[in-house]
Amino acid sequence: MSYKGEKYDSGLFQVDSVYKLRHCDPRFELTIAKNSDVWPTAANYNKAKLQTYYGGVNAEPLVGATPTGYYLKKLLHGDIDLTSKTKKQGDYHTWVTYRLGEFYLNYAEAAFKYLGSATATSADLPMSADEAVDKIRQRAGMPDFPTSLSNEEWWSKYQNERMVELAFEGHRFWDVRRWKEADKFFKNIQEMKITRNDDGSFTYTRETVQRQWDDKMYLFPIPNDVMLKHEKYGQKWEQNSGW
């Protein structure tokens, strides 16, 4: 969906076939701008392809250029003139606090955890977790989850579905902490290093970058002034573990 919450026509985005992502989830194209994409625009300002390969006009070693090989497309204004070096451009839109896709995913997670099965229902939860997720996937043009999944397999697919559907909407930080799986997801990130070959083709190399994580980060520290304030009145608080 566009930055204004309008449904995108996937034909708006021009994709260079040299980047072989033909079998990706359609939401990838609506979320991420990658090497050789043309930024969407109704005014047709932007005809040049994005250059996210090393040394390209949109890439390292430029200060502020993407280190991952990708740029964010979701929620951004497709009509901005990327060729302008003097004109400050922008637009206002209402921030989406909740949207239907999140409600379905929240319901699916709650039903799965409460009922212990992706296919189970109850009087209070007449829609199964599986059915709720499939509504999201059907809207995106993706197939339903397989019906033969074990609980562990279903949960793994649900986590990925939530990451894809709610990408860059401010949920991931809290989701991973709620699941207590930061050691799995936050210890490293994947970058795509792209080099342009002499014949005009590209070489794509995936690199892993280590990040810092400590389990104490599941909770924020209680501010010291708050601790001292309560201690002054005879209430000794215990600091969160690790801080």
C-alpha positions, 0 to 999 in steps of 0.5 A, a space after each residue: 500500500 502507498 504512503 497514503 494507505 492506498 493500494 498500489 498497482 504493482 505495475 507502477 514499479 519497474 523491475 530490472 530482470 537482472 535481479 532475479 527475484 521473480 519468485 519473491 512475495 509480491 509485498 517485497 516489491 511494494 516494500 523495498 527499493 533495490 538495485 536497478 529499480 525505477 522509483 515510481 512517479 506519476 509525474 515521470 520525473 525519475 527515469 534513471 535506475 537506482 544504483 545501489 552497487 558500490 560506487 553507484 550514485 545511490 550507494 556507498 561510499 557516499 555518506 548516508 548511502 544504504 549499507 545493505 543494498 536496499 532502500 525503503 519504498 513503503 510509506 514513502 511518496 512515490 511522486 518525489 522528484 529524485 533528480 531535484 537538488 534544490 527543491 525541498 519536497 514533502 507531503 503530509 499524511 495521517 499515521 496509521 495507528 492500527 490497520 486491518 492486517 495487524 488485527 488479523 495477525 494479532 488475532 492469529 497469534 493470540 488464538 494460536 497461543 491460547 488454543 495451542 493449535 493453528 486450526 483450533 477454534 472455540 466459542 469465543 474464537 470462531 476463526 482459527 489462527 490459520 484462517 486469520 493469517 490466510 486472509 492476509 496472504 490471500 489479499 497479498 496474492 500468496 498461497 495459504 499456509 500448508 495444512 500439514 504444518 506442525 505447531 513449530 513450523 506454523 509458528 516459524 511461518 507466522 513470525 515471517 508473515 508478521 515481519 513481511 506484512 508489518 515491515 517498517 511499521 514499528 512492530 519488529 522491535 516489540 515483537 521479537 522482545 515479546 517472543 523472547 527470541 532476540 538472540 535468534 533475530 537480533 545478533 546479526 543482520 544480512 547485507 547485500 554487497 553489489 558490485 558492477 562488472 565490466 560487462 554491465 552485469 552485477 555480482 551479488 554477495 550476501 554478508 553477515 554483520 554481527 550486532 550486539 545483544 544481551 538478554 538484559 535488553 528485554 527490559 529497560 533499566 529503571 532510571 536511577 533517579 526513580 530508584 533513589 526517590 523511592 528509596 528515600 521513602 523507604 521503598 527499596 526497588 530492585 533494578 531489572 536484571 543485568 542493569 
